[in-house]
Amino acid sequence: MLAAAAVAPGPPLLVPELAGAAASETAGMRAAVLSMAAGLAGLAQHWIILGTDGAGGEFGPAAAGTFGGYGREIVVTLGQPGAEPDPMLPLPVLIGGWIRGQAAPDATCEARIVNAGLAAVEALAWGRALRAELDADPRAIGVLLVADGSIRLTEKAPGALDPRAVEWEDRLAAALDTGDQQFLAALDAQACQAMGVADRAAWTVLAGLFPDGPARVTDRHDSAPYGVGYHVGIWLP
């Protein structure tokens, strides 16, 4: 059964060894993520990491990877040690594995990465199918959604300022606060692309997981260091 769905941001700077001088500036976000993950571990000892990239794919508990491509050979696993680290493991899987190792080392994970270009109707169907799969499983399973907001929230942001993106981030935060899955389900692909929201499909998958919305929302945190929107929280079914 679905025990909970958690949201975490996915930048490499979440890992303090990769953040350098930014480690202190992102300390609050990091603490919120690890506190949330500890809460998720209290509800479920098996997680499914969800995220997006350009191809999609699935990775089992024996998968391992390294942040070598981001500057440091920091190895992460999904719970079953011994595998040779894959240097091409998608970033959401690396981040999810790092969170597991820091906050819930006894948990095991698998990862499912969806294509970032999925149409909204496909992403919704993907989320609904996963919810049906989890509801049929007798184990308590947690979902860890690794997704970011817009990269255009300030003048110095990676994508430069877009006022629409600032408004969108406020609406996303409100939707995560209140469990407004309808906002996530209705995200427009072209508008999100223009606002620098690369994880639009992941947010819509979350809507599919909760067709009637969550019963309760906990562990919420929002921040935007360097003009990028990061969000943390747990939705309880």
Sequence and secondary structure as in RCSB ss.txt:
>XXXX:A:sequence
MLAAAAVAPGPPLLVPELAGAAASETAGMRAAVLSMAAGLAGLAQHWIILGTDGAGGEFGPAAAGTFGGYGREIV
VTLGQPGAEPDPMLPLPVLIGGWIRGQAAPDATCEARIVNAGLAAVEALAWGRALRAELDADPRAIGVLLVADGS
IRLTEKAPGALDPRAVEWEDRLAAALDTGDQQFLAALDAQACQAMGVADRAAWTVLAGLFPDGPARVTDRHDSAP
YGVGYHVGIWLP
>XXXX:A:secstr
 EEEEEEE   GGGSHHHHGGGGTTTHHHHHHHHHHHHHHHHH SEEEEEEEESS EEE TT EEE GGGTS  E
EESS TT   BTT  HHHHHHHHHHHHH TT EEEEEEEETT  HHHHHHHHHHHHHHHHT SS EEEEEE    
S SSTTSTT   HHHHHHHHHHHHHHHHT HHHHHT  HHHHHHTT TTHHHHHHHHHH TT  SEEEEEEEE G
GG  EEEEEEE 
